[in-house]
Amino acid sequence: MRALAGNAWWEYIKKEMLPHMWCPGCGNGIVLRCLARALAALGLPRHRVVVVTGIGCWGKADDYLRTNALHTTHGRALAFATGIKLARPELVVLVLMGDGDCATIGGNHLIHAARRNVDLTAVVVNNFNYGMTGGQVSATTPRGAVTSTTALGNPERGFDLCKIADAAGANLVARATVYHVPLLERLLREGISKKGFSFLEVVSPCPTHYGRRNRLGTPAEMMRYLKERSLGVHAPAARRGEVPEGYILIGKLAERDEPDFLAAYEQVRQRASGRGERK
């Protein structure tokens, strides 16, 4: 879709709020710009976009976007977003969450939003810990990783959020990293355009807590790690299902065209009014 006249990506950014509050080396600024560029490329009027956030580092993103916004309670962003979409289906509703917000506290909402296939676009920045509150362990922290609450290493396995969203029935499931900017921007455009529940995980390890505690080096070295340890879905090893341990599978991981929740609910309304046939 061609951008509307005058819709440059920076028009979606509150320039008066800059510089942003995120730590030096944090990937949130990269995701924010990619999101603004995706909205501009799709030509979406700002008044038709609603950004719903929860609590956490990435949850502060609504402070910098010149769209409608709703800042909600921890772990409940998808529940609020569902209500907005059902009440105002003509709006484009984006849900911005971190791994703690989406999976550790709000995991049940993630499962059911994907199961219902609500027409939302969830953008989850996975930094592998609770970055804003001191670097505590989260549901995506890898096994063995050091956090402020797992000083001797995390004994638990981390969730694969994309596998959860796929198993629950999301219409689009994808993953990128903050190093792979062109891919990230393209997946954001596709996710926003896709009817039904779209889930995009953005891998962005926290440099302040997770990176330091796990001796991953400088933010630049962490970026190099994302470059070297990412594997595209079309790579031969990925096609054979042989992704090496420790590698990040990126790209479009699953896509389906199931009816979204509103379309399915409309069929129920038609049957209730006697205008539709029971199948």
C-alpha positions in Angstrom: 0.0 0.0 0.0 1.4 3.4 -0.9 1.9 5.9 1.9 -0.7 8.7 2.1 0.6 12.1 1.0 2.5 13.8 3.8 2.8 10.6 5.9 6.5 10.4 6.7 7.6 8.0 9.4 8.7 10.8 11.8 5.2 12.2 11.8 4.3 9.2 14.0 7.0 10.2 16.6 6.6 12.7 19.4 9.8 14.6 18.8 9.2 16.7 21.8 9.6 13.6 24.0 13.1 12.8 22.7 15.7 11.7 23.7 14.0 8.6 24.9 14.4 7.0 28.3 15.9 3.7 27.3 19.4 2.7 28.2 22.3 3.2 25.8 22.5 0.1 23.5 18.9 -0.9 24.1 17.1 -2.1 20.9 13.8 -0.5 21.8 14.6 2.7 19.8 15.3 0.5 16.7 11.9 -1.2 17.1 10.2 2.1 17.6 11.6 3.6 14.4 10.8 0.4 12.4 7.2 0.6 13.7 6.8 4.2 12.7 8.2 3.4 9.3 5.8 0.5 8.9 2.8 2.7 9.8 4.0 5.3 7.3 4.6 2.8 4.5 1.0 1.5 5.0 -0.3 5.0 4.9 -2.3 4.6 8.1 -3.9 7.8 9.5 -2.7 8.4 13.0 -6.3 8.7 14.3 -7.1 5.2 13.1 -4.2 3.6 15.1 -4.4 2.6 18.7 -1.3 1.5 20.6 -2.0 -0.5 23.7 0.9 -1.1 26.1 1.5 -2.7 29.5 4.2 -2.2 32.0 7.9 -2.5 31.3 10.7 -0.9 29.2 9.0 -1.5 25.8 5.7 -0.7 27.5 6.9 3.0 27.5 6.9 3.1 23.7 3.4 4.7 23.6 5.0 7.8 25.2 6.8 8.4 21.9 4.1 7.6 19.3 1.7 10.2 18.0 -1.3 7.9 17.8 -4.1 6.9 20.1 -2.7 5.1 23.1 -3.8 3.2 26.1 -1.3 2.4 28.9 -2.7 -0.5 30.9 -1.8 -2.7 33.8 0.9 -5.3 33.9 0.1 -8.4 31.8 -3.3 -7.2 30.7 -2.5 -5.3 27.5 -4.1 -8.0 25.3 -7.3 -8.0 27.3 -7.7 -4.2 26.9 -6.8 -4.4 23.2 -9.4 -7.1 22.6 -12.1 -4.9 24.1 -11.0 -1.9 21.9 -11.0 -4.0 18.7 -14.5 -5.5 19.5 -16.0 -2.1 20.2 -14.3 -0.3 17.4 -13.4 -2.9 14.7 -12.4 -0.2 12.1 -9.4 0.8 14.2 -5.9 -0.7 13.7 -4.9 -2.0 17.2 -1.2 -2.7 18.0 -0.2 -4.3 21.3 3.3 -3.5 22.5 4.6 -5.8 25.2 7.8 -7.2 26.7 8.5 -10.8 27.6 7.5 -10.2 31.2 4.3 -8.4 30.3 3.3 -10.8 27.5 4.4 -14.2 28.8 5.4 -14.3 32.4 2.4 -12.4 33.7 0.1 -12.2 30.7 0.7 -15.6 29.2 -2.9 -16.7 29.6 -4.1 -13.7 27.7 -1.6 -14.4 24.9 -2.9 -18.0 24.5 -6.5 -16.9 24.3 -6.0 -13.9 22.1 -4.3 -16.2 19.6 -6.9 -18.9 20.0 -9.7 -16.4 19.4 -7.7 -15.0 16.5 -8.6 -11.4 17.4 -7.5 -9.0 14.7 -4.6 -7.5 16.7 -0.9 -7.1 16.0 1.2 -8.1 19.0 4.8 -6.8 19.0 6.8 -8.4 21.8 10.3 -7.2 22.4 12.0 -10.1 24.2 15.0 -8.9 26.3 15.1 -12.1 28.4 14.5 -10.5 31.7 12.5 -7.9 33.6 14.6 -5.0 32.5 12.8 -2.1 34.1 12.7 -3.5 37.6 16.2 -4.8 38.1 16.8 -7.7 35.7 14.8 -10.5 37.4 14.2 -13.8 35.6 11.3 -14.0 33.2 9.6 -16.8 31.3 11.9 -16.4 28.3 15.2 -16.3 30.2 17.3 -19.2 28.8 18.2 -22.1 31.1 21.5 -21.4 32.9 21.4 -17.6 32.4 22.2 -15.3 35.3 19.7 -12.7 36.4 19.2 -10.8 39.6 17.0 -13.5 41.0 19.0 -16.5 39.5 22.5 -15.6 40.6 23.7 -19.2 40.1 21.9 -19.7 36.8 18.3 -20.1 35.8 17.1 -23.7 36.4 14.0 -23.4 34.2 13.6 -23.7 30.5 12.6 -20.5 28.7 9.4 -20.3 26.6 9.5 -20.2 22.8 6.9 -17.5 22.4 6.5 -18.1 18.7 5.7 -21.8 19.2 3.1 -20.9 21.8 1.4 -18.4 19.5 1.5 -20.8 16.6 0.1 -23.7 18.6 -2.7 -21.4 19.9 -3.7 -20.6 16.3 -2.4 -17.1 15.5 -2.8 -16.3 11.8 0.7 -14.9 11.5 3.8 -15.8 13.6 7.2 -14.2 12.9 10.5 -13.4 14.6 13.2 -10.9 13.9 16.1 -9.3 15.9 17.0 -5.7 16.4 20.0 -6.3 14.1 17.9 -7.4 11.1 16.2 -4.0 10.5 14.8 -4.5 7.0 13.3 -7.9 8.0 11.8 -6.4 11.1 10.2 -3.5 9.2 8.8 -5.9 6.6 7.4 -8.3 9.2 5.7 -5.3 11.0 4.0 -4.3 7.7 2.8 -7.8 7.1 1.6 -8.3 10.6 -0.4 -5.0 10.7 -1.9 -5.9 7.3 -2.8 -9.5 8.1 -6.4 -10.2 9.2 -6.5 -12.0 12.5 -4.0 -12.3 15.3 -0.5 -11.5 14.3 2.4 -12.2 16.6 5.9 -10.7 16.1 8.7 -11.5 18.5 11.7 -9.1 18.4 14.8 -10.5 20.0 16.7 -7.7 21.8 18.8 -8.8 24.8 18.9 -6.2 27.6 22.4 -4.8 27.6 22.2 -3.2 31.1 21.2 -6.3 33.1 21.1 -9.5 31.0 24.1 -8.6 28.9 26.3 -7.6 31.8 25.4 -10.4 34.1 26.0 -13.0 31.4 29.2 -11.3 30.1 27.9 -10.8 26.6 30.1 -7.8 26.0 29.3 -4.3 24.8 26.0 -3.5 23.0 27.9 -3.6 19.7 29.2 -7.1 20.5 25.7 -8.2 21.4 24.5 -6.9 18.0 27.3 -9.0 16.4 26.1 -12.0 18.3 22.5 -11.5 16.9 24.0 -11.3 13.4 26.1 -14.4 13.7 23.6 -16.5 15.7 20.5 -15.9 13.6 19.3 -18.4 11.0 16.7 -17.5 8.3 13.7 -19.8 7.8 14.8 -20.4 4.2 18.3 -21.6 5.2 18.9 -25.3 4.3 19.3 -26.3 8.0 16.1 -24.6 8.9 14.2 -26.3 6.0 15.5 -29.6 7.3 14.4 -28.7 10.8 18.0 -28.8 12.1 18.4 -25.4 13.8 21.6 -25.7 15.8 21.3 -25.2 19.6 21.8 -21.5 20.5 20.7 -20.2 17.2 17.7 -17.9 16.6 15.3 -18.8 13.9 14.1 -15.6 12.2 11.5 -14.8 9.5 7.9 -15.8 9.0 7.4 -18.9 11.0 3.7 -19.7 10.5 0.8 -18.2 8.5 -2.8 -19.3 8.1 -6.0 -17.6 6.9 -8.5 -18.6 9.6 -11.5 -16.3 10.1 -10.8 -13.6 12.7 -12.9 -13.4 15.8 -15.2 -10.7 14.5 -16.0 -12.7 11.3 -16.7 -15.8 13.3 -18.9 -13.9 15.8 -20.8 -12.3 13.0 -21.9 -15.8 11.8 -23.3 -16.4 15.3 -25.2 -13.1 15.1 -26.6 -14.0 11.7 -27.8 -17.3 13.1 -29.3 -15.7 16.1 -31.3 -13.3 13.9 -32.4 -16.2 11.7 -30.6 -14.9 8.6 -27.8 -17.4 8.7 -27.6 -21.2 8.4 -26.2 -23.4 11.2 -23.1 -25.3 9.9 
